[in-house]
Each structure stands twice: as C-alpha cells, then as structure tokens.
Amino acid sequence: MILLIGLPKSGTSSFHKLFSDLGYKSYHWKKDEKHIGSMMKNNKINNKPLLCDFLDTDVVMVMNICFDKDEAYWPQVTDYERLYNENPNSIFILNKRDPRKILHSFKRWNNLHGRLIDHNPELISDNADDSFINFVTEHYRNIETFFSRKPNAKFLTFDIENDNFEKLEKYIDLKGIKHFPHENKNPIV
C-alpha cells in the first residue's frame, strides 16, 4: 500500500491521477462515498487498525476530515507513527509544497484554514499566517525525523514543485510515464 502523509492542497489530485493512470486502486478523500478520515477515526475509536477498511487498496491519500468538532481528524498529522506501526511494509510519501502556497489554498478551498483552527485547536490555535506556516513546517519536520529513525522504512519526500519526477522511481514503477500530472492548474487552489 502507498500512503500519502502530507497535507491536502499539496498535489494529492495529481498523485491520485498518477496512481490511477498506473492502474492502482487509489482513494482520494473518499472511498465508496464515505470520507476516509471518518472511517479512520471510527476505527481509532473502536480500537481497530486505522486502515482496516482498505485491505483491498493500493493507495490512500487525503486522510483528514474537517467539517465540525465531531468530524475533525488529521491522522497524517496526529497518528503517522501508528500508521507506520500498523503498515510497516507500506510506502510512505510525504507530499510537500511551499507552506505559504498551502496556506493560500487552505484559505480559498471552502475556508479549510478557518475550519482547521476552529475544529482542531490542538493542532493550530490562532489564525495568524505564521502559525499555519509553522504548523506545516513542524508537520514536515516531525515526519522526516520519525522516518529518519526507521532505516528499513520505504519512505520518501516529494516536493511537488521542486523534485524530479523520477525520484518516485525509488519505490514506484512509473511504467514509462515521464511527467508528474498537474490536475489542479487553477492558480487559486
């Protein structure tokens, strides 16, 4: 299984397109009309493996939900260690993007920025731009530090704007695809 553990608005639609083109069973935010984050949160509450509903799956991305206080969960931020411990043979990709650009997208995409602050004050407590940028930077640092202590983990970072597409070939057969797809070409997202 391949797990993207970065944040939304960081190339997830493009990754979903790539993995679909490669023939993988890929889920992006929803599986069978259910939100991935809701499914994972329910599994956590019921003390089940977080991804037990995805045993037939090749790729999972956009695991978070952020609708209201009851439907707010960011497993890629809060439970990445558990995800690894339950899925040690999976490929983990930290999809990265400039934090300022993620902030801009979060603000424009159904006010995800405001919802994150309102519904997950344990992750970010104020609406200052610097606080959000620090949240993203800390998430990257936490993930990279954790995986630096796991020498057998299949882990890589992929900056969607700066990394060479071939970097993914470390763990993924790109089957002749030469370029990373760009699904959200609209500059406001």
WOCOR-V171841 format. One line per field, one symbol per residue. ss: DSSP state (~ for helix, > for strand, _ for the rest). psi: psi as a letter, one per 30 degrees, with the letter a starting at -180 (. if undefined). burial: 1 if it has 16 or more other ideal C-beta (glycine too) atoms within 10 Angstrom, else 0. A space follows every 50 residues. Layout:
ss = ???
psi = ???
burial = ???
This chain:
ss = _>>>_______~~~~~~~~~~____>>>_>>__>>~~~~~~~~~~_____ _~~~____>>>___>>_____>>_~~~~_~~~~~~~____>>>>>>__~~ ~~~~~~~~___~~~~~~~~_________~~~~~~~~~~~~~~~~~~~~__ ___>>>>>>_____~~~~~~___________________
psi = kkkkgallghgeeeeeeeeeefgkjkkjeljhgkkeeeeeeeeeeghlke gfggfgkekklifllieaefijkiefefgeeeeeefhfglkkkjkllkee eeeeeeefihheeeeeeefiffekflgkeeeeeeeeeeeeeeeeeeffgi ffkjklkjjffflkefeffefkjfhfkfkkljeifkff.
burial = 11111111111111111110000101111010001110111011000011 10110011111111110000011111101100110010011111111010 11111110000110111011001100000001001100110010011000 001111111100000001000100000001000000000
